[in-house]
Amino acid sequence: MGSALEEKPFKNREDVKAEIKRCSTFASICMFFCFIFAILGVIGDALNTTLGLESMSWFLLAIIAGLIAIHPQMHAVAAKHLLYMDESK
């Protein structure tokens, strides 16, 4: 019985590269929204106005978007590791 390390974690290299690109794109979009939400929170707090939501709500949305961005970014990192670990054999 072989270990999980001996099995191929992906079908071919192009599938892994496409997966890395999709995950990186989604993580970048989430981080973009994270920064936008944080900027809206800072501007709303500095002007002491409500920009659709209270400032704390914008900061909470920024934190949530940042946390959501962690998963696809870690998935892309693991896929890159497996891709280049396979090249070194």
C-alpha positions in Angstrom: 0.0 0.0 0.0 1.6 3.3 -1.1 1.6 6.4 0.9 -0.2 9.6 -0.1 3.2 11.2 -0.9 3.8 8.7 -3.7 0.6 9.5 -5.5 0.3 12.3 -8.0 -1.7 15.1 -6.4 -2.9 16.4 -9.8 -3.7 15.1 -13.3 -1.3 17.3 -15.3 0.7 20.4 -15.0 -1.6 22.6 -17.0 -4.5 21.9 -14.6 -2.3 22.9 -11.7 -1.2 26.1 -13.4 -4.9 27.0 -14.2 -5.8 26.3 -10.5 -3.0 28.5 -9.3 -4.1 31.3 -11.6 -7.8 31.0 -10.5 -6.9 31.0 -6.8 -4.5 33.8 -7.1 -7.0 35.9 -9.0 -9.8 35.3 -6.4 -7.4 36.1 -3.6 -6.4 39.3 -5.3 -10.0 40.4 -5.8 -10.8 39.7 -2.1 -7.7 41.6 -1.0 -8.7 44.5 -3.3 -12.1 44.6 -1.6 -10.4 44.4 1.8 -8.4 47.5 1.1 -11.4 49.3 -0.3 -13.5 48.5 2.7 -10.7 49.6 5.1 -10.3 52.9 3.1 -14.0 53.6 3.3 -13.9 53.0 7.0 -11.1 55.4 7.5 -12.7 58.1 5.4 -16.0 57.7 7.1 -14.4 57.9 10.5 -12.2 60.9 9.5 -15.2 62.8 8.1 -17.4 61.6 10.9 -20.1 60.6 8.4 -21.9 57.5 7.5 -20.9 56.2 4.0 -23.7 53.7 3.6 -22.5 51.8 6.7 -20.9 52.9 10.0 -17.1 53.0 10.0 -16.8 49.9 12.3 -19.0 48.0 9.8 -16.6 48.8 7.0 -13.6 47.7 9.1 -15.4 44.4 9.9 -16.1 43.9 6.2 -12.4 44.5 5.6 -11.4 41.9 8.1 -13.9 39.4 6.7 -12.6 39.9 3.1 -9.1 39.5 4.3 -9.9 36.3 6.1 -11.7 35.0 3.0 -8.6 35.8 0.9 -6.5 33.5 3.1 -8.0 30.3 1.9 -7.5 30.6 -1.9 -4.0 32.1 -1.3 -3.0 29.1 0.8 -4.5 26.8 -1.8 -2.4 28.4 -4.5 0.8 28.2 -2.3 0.2 24.5 -1.7 -0.4 23.9 -5.4 2.8 25.8 -6.3 4.7 23.7 -3.8 3.4 20.4 -5.2 4.0 21.6 -8.8 7.6 22.5 -8.2 8.2 19.5 -5.9 7.2 17.3 -8.8 9.7 19.1 -11.0 12.6 18.4 -8.7 12.3 14.6 -9.1 
